[in-house]
Amino acid sequence: KDNQALTILTQLAVGLRLFTSIAVVLSLAYHFARRYDVQQIQAMLLALAAYLSTRTLMPSSPSTSSATLSLPFSIDIWQITIPIATVFLLKALMPFLAVPIDIKNCFTYACKALQHFYAFFVSYAMLLAGWWVLQQIGAVFILHIREISTSISSGALLGLRTLISQLFWFVGLHGNRMANSLLGTSLYTREIFPNLTYGQFYRLFAVSGGSGMGLSLLLALFLGARDEHSRQIARVSTPFVIFNINTLIIYCLPIVFNRFLLIPFVAVPFINLGIAYILLSIVPITFHTASVPWTTPVFVDAWIVGNGNPWLLLLQLFLVLLGTLIYLPFVKKFSHTHLPTYYQDNLTRTLELPKSLRMQQSLNIHKAQYEIIEASLRLEEILGLLTPQTLFVYYQPKIAVATHQCTGVEALLRVRLPDGSLRGPFFLKDIEQAGLSPVLDLWVCHQVKKHLRAWEAQGFTPSSVSINLHPDTINNTEAINKIIQLLQGTPVEFEIIERSLVRGKNAEHNLEKIKRYGFRIAVDDFGQGYSSYRFLSQVNVDTVKTDISLIPLLESDKGQLIWEHMIGLCHRLGLQIVAEGVETSEQVRTLVRLGVDIIQGFFFAEALPMDAIPQFEPPRFPDRA
């Protein structure tokens, strides 16, 4: 009966291993095919066929014949490389090996797939040929590595195997198989204690629940993870971790290239092995010679190997709990990065905003969490650039047509890159997707307030300072209250865009509050959207700023007619009209003739640092033609 149970567990292990391998192959093939615009079904079928073929050609033991296609090990690197290579081969070959079929008369998927029949089989042959060549090269390399490993003590070799295994898992490759490939498996058959082999010792205390003490990591996820993604992965992975398979956690949480979990993932197995060796050297335990499959659940394997000794069960339980405690702070840190407030807190702290101004409700619920996760690396890089030492507020003058004098300035963001160059806010889209626009707008308001005080100390007060407010900021009542409190009594005008009213139910109320406190409101990018005129009737605005895309219309008679009617409408509504993006003298002359009130653009000045604004004198207006 015991042998029958072991046979069942062994067969279950083989089945689960094959299932997870196929899942990885299909998943990678699908996502890479989707990313590089290759038919997903064909890529998945080809990757699966190639991978299963390599498993068939790869014998399970070194004694198998056909030595040219066999190696005494199995490298799981093929789960990663085969689906990726499949997609790139299909992408490269499909245009040249297409079967001449009239696509217009193809109404079924099978008919359309037939067009790539040649590319499919040529790619299949190339994949197997490449696999065979790499196998031969790998065989020579690994033989040299194994010769070196024979001179290392058993304890050091176990530590080296553990390190290699964990690091390969971290980069997405099957760590145990890579370690077996490089160092062989002879160590596992040697005894570390009477009737206990190194292999059993390693499986009992270093990989309970899977590599990296998967059971400890699973418990840490349940106890410390606050984001839904991590908790869902933990729930789905539980039945697999029970049988020491944590592939789902490694690839889906993920562990792969996760800088937050690298330290515990590598350290916990080493700590457990050291503690277990010391305690077992002190406390004598009689071990029972038994063949225990690696899929035997934790505690069950200790019960079998220890012949029911409770001390061995307690030791395994202690190490699982210790691993959980080690993982816990790292899991909490990692989980925090998946929360919508993580990047907000990070940016708020980096820009040195007071704690009282942190707005925990400022993130829009509609921001999909997967967008934040997907862009997290790019966002981390951007946030690294945004510090008080690299982020600046510059001001672009606005020139009144009637007086030919500067009648105000617009606050614009500039960032100093590591190479010393100064750029505009190229990062705004990523900041918006992460829901961080209110934090950035609040920082700009703080800078404007600081600059207004500095100008006042010099005896200079601008007629107005325009600040752009993102729709997320306008819909955030707490943010608006902070901004009003900060800038009340200053000559600030807020520039808004049409979609501010679409983003949420608080926009109209907050805009009315802004007006009540004496601030002016300007509609920015007017003419860009088809509903601009309806927007003018909804919001009590003071100024209209035309979109830069309307400037080229000045070159034609029809375009000038559009400008003339737009300017006339604004004047009849009692609104000032500002032409933005003006760069040539001819554009200035035309706009003056048509009746624009204010002109802003490179013709008069680019955005200037705050120190240059008090001394700024606009160049002469061009003479009329």
Order of alpha helices (4+ residues) and beta strands (2+ residues): alpha-alpha-alpha-alpha-alpha-alpha-alpha-beta-beta-alpha-alpha-alpha-alpha-alpha-alpha-alpha-alpha-alpha-alpha-beta-beta-beta-alpha-alpha-beta-alpha-alpha-beta-alpha-beta-alpha-beta-alpha-beta-alpha-beta
